[in-house]
Amino acid sequence: MKQHRIQVSAPGSLMLLGEHAVLHGRRALVCSINKRITVSFSQCSEAVVRIVSDLGSYEAPLDALTDHPDFRFVLDAVRQYPLKQGIELKIESEFSSDIGFGSSAAVTVAMHAALMQRVEPDRRAGFKMELFKRSLATIHRVQGRGSGADVAASVFGGVVAYRAEPLEIIPLKQSFPLTAVYSGSKMKTADVIRYLEERRALNADYFDRIFDRMDASVGEVVGDFSTLGRNLILNQKLMEEMGLCNAALAEIIKGFQSLEVPAKISGSGLGDCAIGLGKVPDIGNFSTYQLEVSPDGCV
C-alpha cells in the first residue's frame, strides 16, 4: 500500500560568470531558472526501488540496486539513507537533460530533499546547507568532479555568488528575464575541462590572470548588480581567449550583439548555450528559451 507521499522540486540553473575559474579557487556567479525538476516519492509494500521518468523506468531490489546510466544521481542519493521500505519515484522535468540547464544538479537536490524529509522529518536548522553538502557529495561520487555552483543555485535559488574552496555561498535574491539559446550540440563538461587543463599546463600564468579577472567581475556584480551586463560581455571575451567558443556559439553571440544585448557562453563551452539579458527574439535557426531567473530554490 502506498503512503507518505512527498513531492519536492528544484530549479535548473545557468552560469552567469566565472566558468572554469570556479574550479581554481575563484568565485562564480550562478542563477536558478523557472524550469524545474519535480520528484514525487511514496512508500510501497514491496522491497524495491521503482522509478518512472521521461528517461524511462527502473526497478531493482532495495538491498541490491543495480547501476543504470540514466539514474546514477538518483540511485546514489537513495543509497545514502537507511530505507526500511520500498519506494516509488516519479521524476518530471520541465526541460531536456540534453540542454545545459543543470539537470543533474536539480534532480540530485530534489532527490536528497525528498529523502531527508522522509528519513529526517524533524530536521529544521541548517537544512539547506546540509542539503547542499549531501547533493554535492553525490555529484562528486557520480561524475568525479564538479564545482557545486549549479547545486548551490538549485538549493538556494536566485543568483548565488559561489566559491568552492574555501566554500563561500552568497545568495542574492534577484529576479530578471534571461534568454538562453542552445547551440545544437553539447560537449561533455569533463572533456572540456580536460581540454582546458591541457592548454593551461602550457601557460598557467596566462590562465590564472583570466581566472583572476573573472573573480574580480563577480566581486563587482556582488557590490553593484547593475554591472552584470558589462561583466557578461567581459566574461564572453575571456571565454573566447580560453578557446571555448565554437562556430555555433560565435554565431549566437553575434546575434545577441546585433540586438545590443549583453551575452556570453553559459557553461563549460564548446557547446551548450549562450545567454543574453532580457527577452530576446529567436536568433537564426537555434532553439531559444525565454526564461526568468527565479528567487525560489528547492521547495
N, C-alpha and C positions, 0 to 999 in steps of 0.2 A: 504494500500500500504506500502510495506517495504521500509525503508530508513535509512540513517545514520548508516551504518554497521560499527561496531567496533570489532576488534579482538585483544585479549591480551593473552599472555601465561606466565606461571610462572613455575619454575622448582620444581621438587621434591627435597627432602633433606635427609640427613643421619647425625646422631650424630656421631662425632668422639671421643669426650672426655666429661666427666662431667655429664652423665645421673644422674638424681635424685639430685645430688649436686646442680644443677641449680635451683631447687625448694626451696633451702635453702640458698639463697644469695650468692652462689658461681658462678664462671664462667663456661661456657661450650664452646666447640668448635664444630661447626656445619658446614656442607657444602651443597651447591646445587649440583645437578647432571644433566647430559644431558638427562634426561627424563622429559617431560613437560606435563602440562595440559593447553589446549587452550580453551578459552571462546570466542565464536563469538556471537555478540549482535546486534540486529537490532530492530527498532520500527515496530509496526504493527497497523493497524487501529482499531482492536478490543481491548477493555479494559481488557486484560488478561495478565497473565504471562505464557508463554509456554516454556517448557524445553524439549530438546531431548538430550539424552546421552546414553552411553553404559550401564548405570544402568537402563534405561527405559525412560519413558516420564512422563510429568506432565503438567497440565493446571488448572488454577484457576483464578477467577476474580481478577483484580489488587487491588481492595479495600477489598478483603476477602480471603487472601491467607490461604489455609489450610496446616496443617503440612504434611510432607512426610519424612520418616526416611532416605531416600537416598539423600535428597536435603536440609537438615536443614541449612547447612552453606550458601548455595546459597540463600535460602529464607530469612535468617536473614539479609544478605547483602542487598537484594532488599528492605526490609522494612526500611532501613536507609536513603533512598533517595526519594525526592518528585517527583516521576514519574507521569506525566500527560497523558502519552500514554502507551498502552500495549507494551510489549517487547517479542521477541522470542530469546531464548538462545540455542546455540548448544555447548555442552561440550564434548571435545575429550581428551582422556588421552593416553599417551604412556606407562602407567604402570597400573597394577591392584591395586585397593584400598585395596586388601587383604594383600599386601606386605607392610612392614613398610618403605615406601618411602615418607612419609609426604603428602599424597594425600589431606587430609583435609585442611592443611595449603595452599597448592598450589592452590586448587580451590577457596579458600576464597580470597587469594591475587589477583588472576586473575579476580575474580568477582568484587571485590571492585575497582580495577584499571579500569575495563571497565565502571563501573557506574560513577566513578569520571571523566573519560574522557567525558562521555555523559552529566552529570549534571554540572560539573565544568570545562569546556574545557579550560579556561584561567589560571587555576592553574599551576604554574611552581615551584616557590620557595618552598622548603620543601615538595615536592610531595611524595618522598619515605618514609620520616618519618611519614607523615600523613597517607600514605597507610599502613605502619606497624601498627600504633596505631588503625586504624579502623579495620584492619583484626584481630588483637589480641583481640579486644573487641568482635568481632563475635565469635571467638574461645571460649572465656570465657562465653559468653551468652549461647552457644550451649552445650558445654561439661563441663562447670563449673570450670575447672582448666586446666592450661597449661602454661609452662614457656614462650612460644613465640619464642624459639630458632629456630624451624622449620619455623615459619613465617618470622623471620629475614633472614634466608637463601634464602627463596623464593623471598623476596623483593630485597635484596642487591646482592645476588649471590656470587660465590666463596666460600671461607672459612670465617666464621664470629666467632670472639670471642664475647661471649654474656653473659651478666648478666641481670637477670630480675629485681632485686631490690637491690640497685638503678640501674636504667636502664643504660646499657653500651653496645654499639654496635661498634665493631671494625672490619670493613671489611678488609680481607686480600685477595688480588686478586691473588689467587693461582689456578693452574690447573694441575691435575695429574690423572693417571689412578687409579681406585679403583675397587675391585671385591666384590660384595655382594652375599651371599649365604643364601637362605631362608630355615629356619629350618623345614618348613612344617606345622607350627601351629602358632597361634597368640593369646596371652592373652591380653585382653583389658588393655590399659595403666592405666585407673582408678583403675582396680583391682590390678595391680602390685604395684601401688603407695600405695594403702590401705594395701596390704600385708607388704610392706617395712615399712610403718609408724607404724604398729603394732609391728614389730620387733624393730624399733628404740625407741619406747616408753619404752622398757625394758632396753635399754642401749644407751642412747642418746650420751654420750661422745664417745663411740666406733664409732658410725656412723659419728659424727662430725669430728673425726680425718680422716676418709675415705674421707669425703667431702672436707676437707682442702687439702688433698693430691691430689685430683682431680683438685681442683682450682689451686694449685701450678703447676701441669702439664700443664694446659692451659697457664699459665703465661710463662712457659719455652718455649713452642712452639711459642707463640707470639714473644718472643725475639729471637728465633733461630728455624726456621721452620724445619731444618734438624733433630731436636729431635723428630719429630712426631712419627716415628716408635717405638722408645723405650717407648714413653709415651702411645702409643696404648697398648703395652704389659703390662705396669704398670696398666692401667685402666682396662684391662681384669682381672688381678688378683684382683683388688678392686671390680669389679662386682661379681666375684666368692665369695669373702669374704662376700658380702652382700646377698648371696644365690640366685642370679639371673641367674644362668647358669643351664639349664636343660640338659638332656642326649643328645638331638639332637644338641644343641649348643656346648656342650663339644666335640662331635664328629667332628663338623665342625672346631672348633678351633684346634683340634688335627691335622686335615688335613692340615690346614694352617701351623701349626708348623712343620709338616713333610717336607714342602717345604721351610722352613726357611723364612716365610712371616709374618711380624708383623700383628697381627689381634686382633679383640675384638668383643664382642657383640655390636650392634648398636641399640639403643632404650631402652625401659624400661626393657627389659629382659624377661626371661621365655617364649621365643618365638620370632617371627620375624626373624631378620637377624643377621649374623655376617659379618664383613667386613675385607678385607685384602688389604694392599698396593700393587698396581701394578695389572697387568693382570695375573690371575691365572687360570689354567685349572679346569675342573669340579672336585668337591670334593664329592666322593661317589655318591649316587643317589639323591643328593639335587639339587634344581634348582639354577643355577648360572647365575649371571648377570654381564657382563663386562661393566663398567661404566667409565665416565670421570667426575671429578669434574669440573664443568663449572663456568667460571667467570661471566656468564650472569645471572642476576636476572630477575625480571619481566620486560617484554618488550611488 
